[in-house]
């Protein structure tokens, strides 16, 4: 009987997160596993001055790629051959990439759902490259906004694992979206 009272209390408080009521993230998020992405915690680095990532395949299990490029990402981060930027709260990726050479059609293959080729690991690496380390939560939204890999206004990092699919025109006033842009020629 006590368990049902707790459920009724949580529902009355408007707490619908499957992960629990302790998060400030909105109640339309479900926890798709709340896993932590490995963002290359092995501590090694490249010695050159451009926007490379290391090329190790070591004990941390990741396979990073060296991405020398003739693309200028400005304040963004070059990873997977794409310039990544974290949009301002409420911005969609088409807007973010408007002054960064345009939106990259390869973006969903890293920040989109599993069906689009995205992954929790890629999302974690993108956040790390943008200066945000920490756990990335896999989840879903039930409002049809395909935000992909994004940072909620409470600082929680999210990746939408299976639903809805990432869309470069989607945005939300509470989210900063990781956007993949073409970058500008050097």
Beta strands, then each sheet from edge to edge (+ up, - down):
strand 1: 29-31
strand 2: 71-72
strand 3: 77-79
strand 4: 82-86
strand 5: 136-141
strand 6: 149-152
strand 7: 157-160
strand 8: 175-181
strand 9: 184-185
sheet 1: 1+ 5- 7- 6+ 8- 4+ 3-
sheet 2: 2+ 9-
end
